[in-house]
Amino acid sequence: MRKATTKTEPRTDVHTRITDVIVEQLDKGVRPWVQPWSAKHLGGRVSRPLRFNGEPYSGINVLLLWSEGLARGFSSQIWMTFRQAVELGGHVRKGESGSMVVYANRIRKTETDGRGEEVEHEIPFLKAYTVFNVAQIDGLPEIYSTSATGAPVQPMDGIPAADAFFSGTGATVRHGGNKAFYAPGLDMIQMPPIETFRDVGSYYATLAHEHIHWAGASHRLNRDLSRYAKDRSERAREELIAELGAVFLAADLGIAPELEPRPDHASYIASWLTVLKNDRRFIVQAAAQAQRSVAYLHALQPDGEKVAA
């Protein structure tokens, strides 16, 4: 009997799949990491996307789930796997499709070099898996209700907590003028007065953005900022890191960032598209750098507060 053969379709690289999600939104002029802060999504406490146990997602998974939640109209920030839903007594409704998140890890590989000696290498990899929003699941305990105003985590303080947080970083912040920027030479952040912003949320989102730049200085996290002023591509890369870090941090502090793009950011969308289309791995790297900056700022706090990874 002739054995049937199955034609295997080439698997799309995980980095490419992730980048395609972000590029599709940017091609429409939408920044997917800002849009989820619309009024529709503020029925509950502002936060990052959350796992079933209340632990926040980090890095690229924040962007993927915010973008997916926006596109599909989910009002809840809570996500879980099929198995986790079953273990909690729920069941994913028939016909519902899941959303992609990724798990990053490293594998060790031993090879023999030219001298016949064994050399061990660490190879990073991403593995994709599927989660479902609680809005797609029936039978879950009441705490997971999409109408609930709180997830299974403790509520956060408001703006006073943000003041304490930014003060805790030790960064030098000066107010005046009409531009916000980080000056590497002076190692200081310049901010317009808070009264000049449309609302206090916009002020804190901008302050968070500049703190992400500040964290990247050579004597801190050592991102190379030397070509920022001269190289448009490098400037776009650093601005994307700062933009992502700002919304991650805003979510941690319970602040809704500005709903409209800042004027000086509108021109970056084309540059970001160029960078992402030429480097399919950069969006993952940018999210990781943003996450690292946010963790660094949390670690500077008097109580050593940190964000779950």
C-alpha positions in Angstrom: 0.0 0.0 0.0 1.3 3.4 -0.9 1.8 5.6 2.1 0.2 9.0 1.8 2.6 11.9 2.0 1.8 15.2 3.7 3.2 18.5 2.3 4.5 20.6 5.2 4.1 24.3 4.9 7.2 26.3 6.0 6.7 27.7 9.5 6.7 31.5 9.7 9.5 32.8 12.0 8.0 33.9 15.4 9.8 37.3 15.1 8.2 37.8 11.6 4.7 37.0 12.9 5.1 39.5 15.8 6.5 42.2 13.5 3.7 41.7 11.0 1.1 42.4 13.8 2.8 45.7 14.7 3.5 46.7 11.1 -0.1 46.2 10.1 -1.2 48.7 12.7 1.5 51.2 11.9 0.7 51.0 8.2 -2.8 52.3 9.3 -1.2 55.1 11.2 -2.1 53.5 14.5 0.3 53.0 17.4 -1.1 49.8 19.0 0.6 50.5 22.3 -1.4 53.7 22.7 -4.8 52.8 21.3 -5.8 50.5 24.2 -6.1 53.5 26.5 -9.3 54.6 24.9 -12.3 55.4 27.1 -13.8 52.0 26.2 -10.9 50.2 27.9 -10.9 52.3 31.1 -13.9 50.6 32.7 -11.5 48.8 35.0 -8.2 49.7 36.5 -5.4 50.7 34.1 -2.9 47.9 33.8 -0.8 45.8 31.5 -2.4 42.7 30.2 -2.6 40.2 33.0 -2.2 36.4 33.4 -5.0 34.4 35.1 -3.2 34.9 38.4 -2.9 38.7 38.2 0.7 38.7 37.1 1.3 41.3 34.4 2.8 40.3 31.0 6.0 42.0 30.0 7.9 43.0 26.9 6.6 42.1 23.5 3.6 40.2 25.0 2.2 43.5 26.3 2.1 44.9 22.7 0.6 41.8 21.2 -2.2 41.5 23.7 -3.0 45.2 23.8 -3.2 45.2 20.0 -5.3 42.0 20.0 -7.6 43.4 22.6 -8.2 46.6 20.6 -8.8 44.8 17.3 -11.3 42.4 18.8 -13.0 44.7 21.2 -12.1 43.0 24.5 -12.7 45.1 27.6 -10.9 42.8 30.0 -7.1 42.7 30.4 -7.0 39.1 31.7 -5.8 36.3 29.5 -5.2 32.5 30.1 -4.4 29.3 28.2 -7.1 26.7 27.3 -5.8 24.4 30.1 -5.8 27.2 32.7 -9.4 28.0 31.8 -10.4 24.3 32.3 -8.6 24.1 35.6 -10.5 27.2 36.8 -13.8 25.5 35.9 -14.4 27.4 32.7 -14.5 26.5 29.0 -13.6 28.4 25.9 -16.6 29.0 23.7 -16.9 27.0 20.5 -15.5 28.9 17.5 -13.3 31.3 19.5 -9.8 31.7 18.2 -6.9 32.4 20.5 -4.2 35.1 20.5 -0.4 34.6 20.2 2.0 35.3 23.0 5.6 34.2 23.2 8.0 32.6 25.7 11.6 33.6 25.6 14.4 31.2 26.7 17.8 29.9 25.8 19.1 26.5 25.0 22.7 25.3 25.4 24.4 23.7 22.6 27.9 22.0 22.6 30.0 22.1 19.5 33.5 21.0 18.6 35.8 23.9 17.5 38.7 23.8 15.1 41.1 22.5 17.7 38.8 19.6 18.7 37.7 21.2 21.9 34.1 21.3 23.0 32.6 24.8 23.2 29.2 25.5 24.8 27.0 28.2 23.3 23.7 29.7 24.5 21.2 30.1 21.7 18.1 32.4 22.4 14.8 31.4 21.0 11.1 32.4 21.1 8.3 29.9 21.4 4.7 31.0 20.5 1.7 29.7 22.4 -2.0 30.6 22.5 -4.1 32.4 25.1 -7.7 33.5 25.3 -9.2 36.6 26.8 -11.7 36.0 29.6 -14.4 37.5 27.4 -14.1 34.3 25.3 -14.5 32.0 28.2 -17.7 30.9 30.0 -18.0 29.4 33.5 -15.1 31.2 35.2 -15.3 32.3 38.8 -16.9 35.7 39.4 -13.6 37.4 40.0 -12.8 37.1 36.2 -16.0 38.7 35.1 -15.4 41.1 32.2 -17.6 43.7 34.0 -15.4 43.6 37.1 -13.5 46.7 37.8 -10.6 44.9 39.3 -8.5 41.9 38.4 -7.1 39.5 41.1 -4.4 42.0 42.0 -4.3 44.8 44.6 -5.5 48.2 43.4 -2.9 50.8 42.7 -2.6 54.4 44.0 -3.1 57.3 41.7 -1.0 60.3 40.6 0.6 61.0 44.0 2.2 57.6 43.7 3.6 58.6 40.3 5.2 61.7 41.9 6.8 59.6 44.5 8.0 57.1 41.8 9.7 59.6 39.6 11.2 61.4 42.6 12.6 58.0 43.7 14.6 57.5 40.5 17.0 60.4 41.5 16.9 61.9 38.0 17.4 65.6 37.7 14.2 67.1 36.2 13.9 70.8 35.3 10.8 72.5 34.3 10.4 75.3 31.8 10.1 76.0 28.0 7.9 74.1 25.6 9.9 71.0 24.8 10.5 67.7 26.6 13.8 66.0 26.2 16.7 64.2 27.9 20.1 65.9 27.6 22.8 63.3 27.8 25.6 65.8 28.2 24.0 67.4 31.3 22.4 64.1 32.3 19.1 65.9 33.0 15.5 65.8 31.9 13.8 69.0 30.7 10.0 69.2 31.0 7.5 71.9 30.1 5.4 73.0 33.2 2.6 70.6 34.0 0.0 73.3 33.4 0.9 73.4 29.7 -0.2 69.8 29.1 -3.7 68.8 28.0 -4.2 66.7 31.2 -2.0 65.3 34.0 -2.0 61.9 32.3 -0.2 63.4 29.3 2.4 65.0 31.6 3.2 61.8 33.4 3.4 59.8 30.1 5.9 62.3 28.7 7.9 62.3 32.0 8.0 58.5 31.8 9.2 58.7 28.2 12.1 60.9 29.1 13.0 58.7 32.1 13.3 55.7 29.7 15.9 57.8 27.7 17.6 58.7 31.0 17.8 55.0 32.0 19.6 54.2 28.8 22.6 56.5 29.5 26.1 55.1 29.2 26.6 55.0 33.0 23.3 53.2 33.5 22.0 50.7 31.0 24.5 51.8 28.4 22.3 52.0 25.3 24.3 53.7 22.6 22.8 57.2 22.3 25.8 58.7 20.6 24.3 58.7 17.1 20.8 59.8 18.2 21.2 63.4 16.9 22.8 62.4 13.6 21.3 59.1 12.5 17.6 59.1 11.7 17.4 55.3 12.0 19.1 55.2 15.4 16.9 58.0 16.6 13.8 56.1 15.5 15.0 53.0 17.3 15.7 54.8 20.5 12.3 56.7 20.3 10.5 53.4 19.9 12.2 52.0 23.0 11.3 55.1 25.0 7.7 55.1 23.6 7.2 51.4 24.6 8.8 51.9 28.0 6.6 54.9 28.7 3.4 53.0 28.2 4.7 50.0 30.1 5.5 52.3 33.0 2.3 54.2 32.8 0.4 51.0 33.1 2.4 50.0 36.1 1.6 53.3 37.8 -2.1 53.2 36.8 -1.9 56.2 34.5 -3.7 56.6 31.2 -1.2 58.1 28.7 -2.1 60.7 26.1 -4.8 59.5 23.7 -3.4 61.4 20.7 0.2 61.2 19.4 2.6 63.9 20.5 3.4 66.2 17.5 7.1 65.3 17.6 6.2 61.6 17.5 4.0 61.7 14.4 7.0 61.8 12.1 8.4 58.6 13.7 5.8 56.2 12.3 7.3 56.2 8.9 10.8 55.7 10.4 9.6 52.9 12.6 8.0 51.1 9.6 11.3 51.3 7.8 13.2 49.9 10.7 10.8 47.1 11.4 10.4 46.0 7.8 14.2 45.9 7.4 14.8 44.2 10.8 12.2 41.7 11.7 13.7 41.1 15.2 13.8 44.7 16.3 10.3 45.0 17.7 11.1 42.2 20.1 14.4 43.7 21.0 12.9 47.1 21.5 10.2 45.7 23.8 12.9 43.9 25.8 15.0 47.1 26.1 12.0 49.0 27.2 11.2 46.3 29.8 14.7 46.5 31.0 14.6 50.2 31.4 11.3 50.0 33.3 12.7 47.4 35.6 15.8 49.6 36.2 13.6 52.5 37.3 11.6 50.3 39.6 14.8 49.0 41.2 15.8 52.6 42.1 12.8 53.0 44.3 13.5 53.1 48.1 11.6 49.8 48.6 13.3 48.2 45.6 9.9 47.8 43.8 10.1 45.7 40.7 7.7 44.6 37.9 7.0 40.9 37.5 8.8 39.6 34.4 
